[in-house]
Amino acid sequence: MNLLQYWRERTVYGRLAGKGILGMNCRNIRYISRYNPRTLYPLVDDKLKTKTLALEHGVNVPDLIGVIDNQHDVRKIAKMTDGIPGFCIKPAKGSGGKGILVIDRVVDGVYYKTNGQPISLQDIQRHISNILAGLFSLGGKTDFALVESLIKVDDAFRQFTHEGVPDLRVIVFRGFPVMSMMRLSCASSKGKANLHQGAVGVGISMDTGGAVRAVQSGRPVTHHPDTKQPLSELVVPQWIGMLELACACYDMTGLGYLGVDLVLDKNRGPLLLELNARPGLSIQVANNAGLLPRLRRIESIKKPEKFPIVERVAYSRTHFAAQSDL
């Protein structure tokens, strides 16, 4: 056994490398620094700029009800949302799902969150003030609040989520979707589809849109912890349309290594939720597969950005298919 073989078989880092796992340093140096010009970061770090850019390129996004960018206008939230049955307030420069407040319904002037808990208008205004102060923004910079229409969860996902909207994360590299996972909210994540807060991550086959593996807090699971629905039955509707929308986000931003977060609205179909120029690596755990072999395959293609979106999706579905182990 030579030194390289010993390293690969006897060390944790070696075993991970042997599986093609992309680490943080490699991601930052080889892919983010190389393929994501820093001048383009504001297009994805600022959700209002992302939404404006998406509308210019015909990419569907949740409807914008309004923007609150100063303390004086915080009191306008009641009038802004008057007559609207539900809405979402989020920081324009937030990350990781922090600072998002979802109002599921309003009854007789009382606001209710998705878990049924009532919240006062004063508490909502205080939350917006915290957003403006930069409590949830990247680097703690002053921010502004976006007020958006509520997403209606597609019926196909109702048994796979608890008090929240499931979303699809797709890693897009040089215009090709290379790996994806669904993030399912549950009681332990307090209705948030965020893996670090306890949500369930389900690896999705790039070919069929069906579940291949699921994890919660890094450990394999086979059923949703709250609804008890078998996760092996999860299949993403309108799968090709979801992948095509993810590819279109590369075309509109120019960012070569991109995390695209999508939702499937019951009435409007696939919608862009947000973009991330520094997507996390836990998607590999959910898929039980490494990103490196897929990224290297795309790097071997001459001028991949010249491929039409339909061909990029077809290529990824052919080469990055996975069998379920649920």
Beta strands, then each sheet from edge to edge (+ up, - down):
strand 1: 64-68
strand 2: 87-91
strand 3: 101-107
strand 4: 110-113
strand 5: 118-119
strand 6: 145-149
strand 7: 167-173
strand 8: 176-184
strand 9: 200-204
strand 10: 211-216
strand 11: 219-220
strand 12: 257-265
strand 13: 269-276
sheet 1: 1+ 6- 2+ 3- 4+ 5-
sheet 2: 11+ 10- 9+ 8- 7+ 12- 13+
end
